[in-house]
Amino acid sequence: MHKTFLKTSVIFAALSVIVGAYTAHKLRGTVSDQAYYIFETAVRYQFYHAIALLFTGILYKQFPFKTTLWAGRFFIIGIFLFCGSLYILGWAKAAVKPGYEWLGPITPFGGLCFILGWVLLFIAFFKKTSPNK
């Protein structure tokens, strides 16, 4: 499973650089400040958690526990929920498309997944039992 985390993290990191470059070079000054800020936040958190997922994949070899596994899973889910909802919300604001405000309440669930991932990773470091417990 650690290789899946490693591969996924690299894809997420590359996509965050691509979207970040597009946001900085093509959207800045052409969309509202609010839409720009939403995109920028999504890119930043995607990159942070792509790196977190990379480290989780590396650490899984040393700490092959369910807590480590679920930490990585929560980082992935968080990227989809938190960053994904912000990307769509930012696009809707940039395109001045009404009706996407319902995505706003999804974002905190992604943030909760990020928090759970970090907490589970922290717990994994203290486990002394056999792997996959």
C-alpha positions as CSV (number, residue, x, y, z in Angstrom):
1,M,0.0,0.0,0.0
2,H,2.9,2.4,0.6
3,K,3.6,2.5,-3.2
4,T,0.0,3.5,-3.8
5,F,0.5,6.4,-1.4
6,L,3.8,7.3,-3.0
7,K,2.3,7.3,-6.6
8,T,-0.8,9.2,-5.6
9,S,1.2,11.8,-3.7
10,V,3.3,12.5,-6.7
11,I,0.3,12.9,-8.9
12,F,-1.4,15.2,-6.4
13,A,1.8,17.3,-6.1
14,A,2.2,17.6,-9.8
15,L,-1.4,18.6,-10.3
16,S,-1.1,21.2,-7.5
17,V,1.9,22.8,-9.3
18,I,0.0,22.8,-12.6
19,V,-3.1,24.3,-11.1
20,G,-1.0,26.7,-9.0
21,A,0.9,27.9,-12.1
22,Y,-2.4,28.3,-14.0
23,T,-3.9,30.2,-11.1
24,A,-0.9,32.5,-10.7
25,H,-0.4,33.3,-14.4
26,K,-3.8,33.1,-16.0
27,L,-6.3,33.8,-13.3
28,R,-4.6,36.6,-11.3
29,G,-6.2,39.9,-12.3
30,T,-8.9,38.2,-14.5
31,V,-11.1,36.8,-11.7
32,S,-12.4,38.3,-8.5
33,D,-10.1,38.4,-5.5
34,Q,-12.4,36.0,-3.7
35,A,-12.2,33.4,-6.6
36,Y,-8.4,33.8,-6.7
37,Y,-8.1,33.3,-3.0
38,I,-10.3,30.2,-3.1
39,F,-8.1,28.6,-5.9
40,E,-4.9,29.6,-4.0
41,T,-6.1,28.0,-0.8
42,A,-7.1,24.8,-2.6
43,V,-3.7,24.6,-4.3
44,R,-1.8,25.3,-1.1
45,Y,-3.6,22.6,0.9
46,Q,-3.4,20.1,-1.9
47,F,0.4,20.5,-2.0
48,Y,0.8,20.3,1.8
49,H,-1.2,17.1,1.9
50,A,0.5,15.6,-1.2
51,I,3.7,16.0,0.8
52,A,2.0,14.5,3.9
53,L,0.9,11.6,1.8
54,L,4.4,11.1,0.4
55,F,5.8,11.0,3.9
56,T,3.0,8.6,5.0
57,G,3.9,6.3,2.2
58,I,7.5,6.3,3.2
59,L,6.6,5.9,6.9
60,Y,4.3,3.0,6.2
61,K,7.3,0.7,5.7
62,Q,8.5,1.6,9.2
63,F,5.1,1.8,10.8
64,P,2.8,-0.6,8.9
65,F,-0.2,-0.1,11.1
66,K,-3.8,0.4,10.3
67,T,-3.5,3.9,11.8
68,T,-0.8,4.8,9.2
69,L,-2.9,3.2,6.5
70,W,-5.9,5.2,7.5
71,A,-3.9,8.4,7.8
72,G,-2.9,8.1,4.2
73,R,-6.5,7.3,3.2
74,F,-7.8,10.4,5.1
75,F,-5.2,12.6,3.4
76,I,-6.5,11.4,0.0
77,I,-10.2,11.8,1.0
78,G,-9.4,15.2,2.4
79,I,-7.8,16.4,-0.8
80,F,-10.8,15.3,-2.8
81,L,-13.3,16.9,-0.4
82,F,-11.5,20.0,0.8
83,C,-9.5,20.9,-2.3
84,G,-12.0,19.5,-4.8
85,S,-14.9,21.5,-3.3
86,L,-12.8,24.6,-3.3
87,Y,-11.7,24.2,-6.9
88,I,-15.3,23.8,-8.0
89,L,-16.4,26.7,-5.8
90,G,-13.6,28.9,-7.1
91,W,-14.5,28.0,-10.7
92,A,-18.1,28.9,-10.0
93,K,-17.1,32.2,-8.5
94,A,-14.7,33.0,-11.4
95,A,-17.3,32.1,-14.0
96,V,-20.0,34.0,-12.0
97,K,-22.2,30.8,-12.0
98,P,-24.7,30.8,-9.2
99,G,-26.0,27.7,-7.5
100,Y,-22.7,26.2,-6.3
101,E,-22.8,27.6,-2.8
102,W,-23.9,24.2,-1.5
103,L,-20.3,23.1,-1.9
104,G,-19.2,25.3,0.9
105,P,-20.4,22.9,3.7
106,I,-18.4,20.0,2.1
107,T,-15.1,21.8,2.5
108,P,-15.0,21.4,6.4
109,F,-15.4,17.6,6.0
110,G,-12.3,17.6,3.9
111,G,-10.6,19.6,6.6
112,L,-11.7,17.1,9.2
113,C,-10.2,14.3,7.1
114,F,-6.9,16.2,7.1
115,I,-7.0,16.5,10.9
116,L,-7.9,12.8,11.3
117,G,-5.0,11.9,9.0
118,W,-2.5,13.9,11.1
119,V,-3.9,12.5,14.4
120,L,-3.7,8.9,13.1
121,L,-0.2,9.4,11.9
122,F,0.7,10.7,15.3
123,I,-0.8,7.7,17.0
124,A,1.0,5.3,14.7
125,F,4.4,6.6,16.1
126,F,3.4,5.3,19.5
127,K,2.2,1.9,18.6
128,K,4.4,-1.0,19.8
129,T,2.1,-3.9,19.0
130,S,2.4,-6.1,15.9
131,P,1.7,-4.5,12.5
132,N,-1.8,-4.0,11.2
133,K,-3.3,-3.5,14.6
